[in-house]
Amino acid sequence: MPKAYLTIDDSPTRISLNLCHYLKDNDIPAIFYCRGDHIEQHFDVTVEMIRMGFVIGNHGYAHKRAVGLSYDDIIEDISRCEDLIDGAYTAAGVKRPGKYYRFPYLDRGCGAWIVDFDKMPDDVRRIVHGLFADGLYLDDTRPTDALVEKKHKLQYWLADQGFTLPFSGVSFPWYQHPQMAGALDALYTFSTSDWMMTARHLAKDHPYKSTEDLKGKIDSDPYLFNEKHNNIVLIHDQEELEDVFKALIDHMVKCGIRFLPINPHP
């Protein structure tokens, strides 16, 4: 049976509890990577998500691209969201299982250059670049040396602050590149590309135009159904995507994918 971790970005929103009840009804665990500004707007929702047994991760306070921020500004942004998450766990009366972070847009400080593609073997580069380009709609702008240094400094800071990953068994050979397997921020192995279904993005020249297109993306993925390696699935908590969210999760379950518990000590 293929297995995956479900990771959900951009929470909390006005539909978050609908998603949580849907997931609970289907016995699907998940981690919600939450924006700090959204926690401020929906603090009680965040508390209830925790009480329902879901894990809350950090998705930054203001959801800004790290490439355009200074190192200090990024640290402040992450830390501000951390304080809000701590407050939500305290209000819920639940011990926080760990500190987990995902960069907004997966911009780790170098924009679209999520990993150093030039240092990857050609076959690995092709897979990884395709993975991120398909899920994030990237360009190929190479970063400056200063941006690369910032990216590395951020990884050191995450380690120093005790951030970890609650996943295990993500062992695809192409995922073993040090900037992926050694990362302390959450990446993914499969993006649903659900964000392309928002009205704003449907008006653009993206490759997927319907929920059926996204189901086809699931069906044709060369790694999602590999039973030897666990996957990390990315999907979003956005109000106009509630039906898309449920349809894609239903489809993955129907296809035999089992979603794994979020493990604080993998």
C-alpha positions as CSV (number, residue, x, y, z in Angstrom):
1,M,0.0,0.0,0.0
2,P,1.4,3.4,-0.9
3,K,1.8,5.8,2.0
4,A,2.1,9.5,2.4
5,Y,2.2,12.3,4.9
6,L,-0.5,15.0,4.4
7,T,0.8,18.6,4.7
8,I,-1.5,21.5,4.4
9,D,-0.4,25.1,3.9
10,D,-1.9,28.5,4.6
11,S,-4.1,27.7,7.5
12,P,-6.1,28.7,9.5
13,T,-9.0,30.0,7.4
14,R,-12.8,30.1,7.7
15,I,-12.9,26.6,6.3
16,S,-10.2,25.0,8.4
17,L,-12.6,23.3,10.8
18,N,-14.6,22.0,7.9
19,L,-11.4,20.4,6.6
20,C,-10.5,19.1,10.0
21,H,-13.9,17.4,10.4
22,Y,-13.7,15.9,7.0
23,L,-10.2,14.5,7.8
24,K,-11.3,13.2,11.2
25,D,-14.3,11.5,9.6
26,N,-12.0,9.7,7.2
27,D,-9.3,9.0,9.8
28,I,-6.7,11.1,8.0
29,P,-3.9,12.7,10.1
30,A,-2.3,15.9,8.9
31,I,0.0,18.7,9.7
32,F,-1.3,22.3,9.0
33,Y,1.5,24.8,8.3
34,C,-0.1,28.0,9.6
35,R,0.5,31.6,8.8
36,G,0.9,33.9,11.8
37,D,-1.4,36.6,10.4
38,H,-4.1,34.0,9.9
39,I,-3.6,32.6,13.5
40,E,-4.2,36.2,14.8
41,Q,-7.4,36.3,12.7
42,H,-8.6,32.8,13.6
43,F,-7.0,32.1,17.0
44,D,-9.9,30.1,18.3
45,V,-10.0,28.0,15.2
46,T,-6.3,27.2,15.6
47,V,-6.9,26.1,19.2
48,E,-9.8,23.8,18.1
49,M,-7.6,22.3,15.4
50,I,-5.0,21.4,18.0
51,R,-7.7,19.9,20.3
52,M,-8.9,17.8,17.4
53,G,-5.5,16.2,17.3
54,F,-3.9,17.9,14.3
55,V,-0.4,19.2,14.3
56,I,0.4,22.8,13.8
57,G,3.5,23.9,11.9
58,N,5.0,27.3,11.1
59,H,4.5,28.9,7.7
60,G,5.8,32.3,8.6
61,Y,3.9,35.3,9.9
62,A,3.3,37.3,6.7
63,H,3.8,34.6,4.0
64,K,6.5,36.6,2.2
65,R,9.1,35.3,-0.2
66,A,12.4,34.9,1.6
67,V,14.4,36.0,-1.4
68,G,13.3,39.6,-0.9
69,L,13.8,39.7,2.9
70,S,17.0,40.1,4.9
71,Y,18.2,37.2,7.1
72,D,17.1,39.2,10.2
73,D,13.7,39.9,8.8
74,I,13.1,36.2,8.0
75,I,14.1,35.2,11.6
76,E,11.7,37.8,13.0
77,D,8.9,36.6,10.7
78,I,9.4,32.9,11.8
79,S,9.8,33.8,15.5
80,R,6.6,35.9,15.5
81,C,4.6,33.0,14.2
82,E,6.3,30.7,16.7
83,D,5.0,32.8,19.6
84,L,1.5,32.6,18.2
85,I,1.7,28.8,17.8
86,D,3.0,28.5,21.4
87,G,0.1,30.6,22.5
88,A,-2.4,28.4,20.7
89,Y,-1.0,25.2,22.2
90,T,-1.1,26.7,25.6
91,A,-4.7,27.8,25.1
92,A,-5.6,24.3,23.9
93,G,-4.0,22.7,27.0
94,V,-2.0,20.4,24.7
95,K,1.8,19.9,24.8
96,R,3.4,21.0,21.6
97,P,4.9,18.0,19.9
98,G,7.7,19.8,18.1
99,K,8.7,22.8,16.0
100,Y,8.1,22.4,12.3
101,Y,8.6,25.0,9.5
102,R,7.8,25.4,5.8
103,F,9.0,28.4,3.9
104,P,6.2,30.3,2.1
105,Y,6.3,29.4,-1.6
106,L,9.2,27.0,-0.6
107,D,11.4,30.1,-1.1
108,R,14.3,29.1,1.2
109,G,16.1,32.4,0.5
110,C,17.1,31.9,-3.1
111,G,13.8,32.3,-4.8
112,A,13.1,29.6,-7.4
113,W,16.5,28.0,-6.8
114,I,15.2,25.8,-4.0
115,V,18.2,23.6,-4.1
116,D,21.5,24.0,-6.0
117,F,20.4,22.3,-9.2
118,D,23.9,22.8,-10.7
119,K,25.4,20.4,-8.1
120,M,23.0,17.6,-8.8
121,P,23.7,14.8,-11.3
122,D,21.7,15.3,-14.5
123,D,19.2,12.6,-13.8
124,V,18.5,13.8,-10.3
125,R,18.3,17.4,-11.4
126,R,15.8,16.5,-14.0
127,I,13.5,14.9,-11.5
128,V,13.8,17.5,-8.7
129,H,13.5,20.5,-11.0
130,G,10.4,18.9,-12.6
131,L,9.0,18.3,-9.1
132,F,9.3,21.9,-8.0
133,A,8.6,23.5,-11.3
134,D,5.3,21.5,-11.6
135,G,4.2,22.3,-8.1
136,L,5.4,25.9,-7.8
137,Y,5.6,27.3,-11.3
138,L,9.3,28.4,-11.1
139,D,11.7,30.2,-13.2
140,D,15.4,29.4,-13.6
141,T,16.9,32.5,-12.1
142,R,20.2,31.6,-10.4
143,P,20.8,33.2,-7.0
144,T,23.7,35.4,-6.1
145,D,26.4,34.2,-3.7
146,A,24.9,36.4,-1.0
147,L,21.5,34.7,-1.4
148,V,23.1,31.2,-1.2
149,E,24.9,32.2,2.0
150,K,21.6,33.4,3.4
151,K,19.9,30.1,2.6
152,H,22.6,28.2,4.4
153,K,22.5,30.5,7.4
154,L,18.8,29.9,7.7
155,Q,19.3,26.2,7.9
156,Y,21.8,26.6,10.7
157,W,19.4,28.8,12.5
158,L,16.6,26.3,12.2
159,A,18.9,23.6,13.6
160,D,20.0,25.9,16.5
161,Q,16.3,26.6,17.3
162,G,15.4,23.0,17.5
163,F,13.2,22.7,14.3
164,T,12.8,19.2,13.0
165,L,10.8,17.2,10.5
166,P,7.9,14.9,11.6
167,F,8.4,12.5,8.6
168,S,10.3,9.3,8.1
169,G,10.8,6.8,5.3
170,V,11.0,9.5,2.5
171,S,13.8,7.6,0.9
172,F,13.6,8.1,-2.8
173,P,17.1,8.1,-4.3
174,W,16.6,11.6,-5.8
175,Y,15.5,12.9,-2.4
176,Q,18.8,12.0,-0.8
177,H,20.5,15.2,-2.1
178,P,21.9,16.9,1.1
179,Q,19.8,20.0,0.5
180,M,16.7,17.9,0.6
181,A,17.3,15.0,2.9
182,G,19.3,17.2,5.2
183,A,16.8,20.1,5.2
184,L,15.1,21.2,8.4
185,D,12.3,22.9,6.6
186,A,9.5,20.9,5.1
187,L,9.7,20.2,1.3
188,Y,7.5,17.8,-0.5
189,T,7.6,14.8,-2.9
190,F,4.2,15.5,-4.5
191,S,2.3,18.7,-5.0
192,T,-1.4,18.5,-5.8
193,S,-1.0,21.9,-7.6
194,D,-4.4,22.7,-6.2
195,W,-3.5,26.4,-6.1
196,M,-3.9,26.5,-9.9
197,M,-7.7,26.1,-9.3
198,T,-8.1,29.5,-7.7
199,A,-9.9,32.1,-9.8
200,R,-6.7,34.2,-10.0
201,H,-4.6,31.4,-11.3
202,L,-7.2,29.9,-13.6
203,A,-6.9,33.1,-15.6
204,K,-3.2,32.4,-16.1
205,D,-1.4,30.0,-18.5
206,H,-1.0,27.1,-16.0
207,P,-1.1,23.5,-17.2
208,Y,-4.0,22.3,-15.0
209,K,-7.4,23.8,-15.5
210,S,-9.8,21.5,-13.6
211,T,-10.1,19.1,-10.7
212,E,-10.1,16.3,-13.2
213,D,-6.8,17.5,-14.5
214,L,-5.4,17.3,-11.0
215,K,-6.8,13.8,-10.5
216,G,-5.0,12.9,-13.7
217,K,-1.8,14.4,-12.2
218,I,-2.2,12.1,-9.2
219,D,-2.8,9.1,-11.4
220,S,0.2,9.6,-13.6
221,D,2.8,10.5,-11.0
222,P,5.7,8.1,-11.2
223,Y,6.5,8.1,-7.5
224,L,3.3,8.6,-5.5
225,F,2.3,5.0,-5.7
226,N,5.7,3.5,-4.9
227,E,5.2,1.3,-1.9
228,K,8.9,1.3,-0.9
229,H,9.1,5.0,-0.1
230,N,6.9,7.4,1.8
231,N,5.7,10.6,0.2
232,I,5.1,14.1,1.4
233,V,1.9,15.5,-0.2
234,L,1.3,19.3,-0.4
235,I,-2.2,20.7,-0.5
236,H,-3.7,24.1,0.6
237,D,-6.3,25.4,3.0
238,Q,-7.9,28.2,1.0
239,E,-11.6,29.1,1.1
240,E,-12.2,28.8,-2.7
241,L,-10.5,25.4,-2.7
242,E,-12.6,23.4,-0.2
243,D,-14.3,21.3,-2.8
244,V,-11.0,20.7,-4.6
245,F,-9.3,19.7,-1.4
246,K,-11.9,17.1,-0.6
247,A,-12.1,15.8,-4.1
248,L,-8.3,15.3,-4.4
249,I,-8.0,13.6,-1.0
250,D,-11.0,11.4,-1.8
251,H,-9.3,10.4,-5.0
252,M,-6.0,9.6,-3.4
253,V,-7.7,7.4,-0.8
254,K,-9.7,5.7,-3.5
255,C,-6.4,5.0,-5.3
256,G,-5.2,3.2,-2.2
257,I,-2.9,5.8,-0.6
258,R,-2.8,5.6,3.2
259,F,-2.0,8.8,5.1
260,L,0.5,8.4,7.9
261,P,0.4,9.8,11.4
262,I,2.5,12.9,11.9
263,N,5.4,11.6,13.9
264,P,7.2,14.0,16.3
265,H,10.1,11.5,16.7
266,P,10.6,9.8,13.4
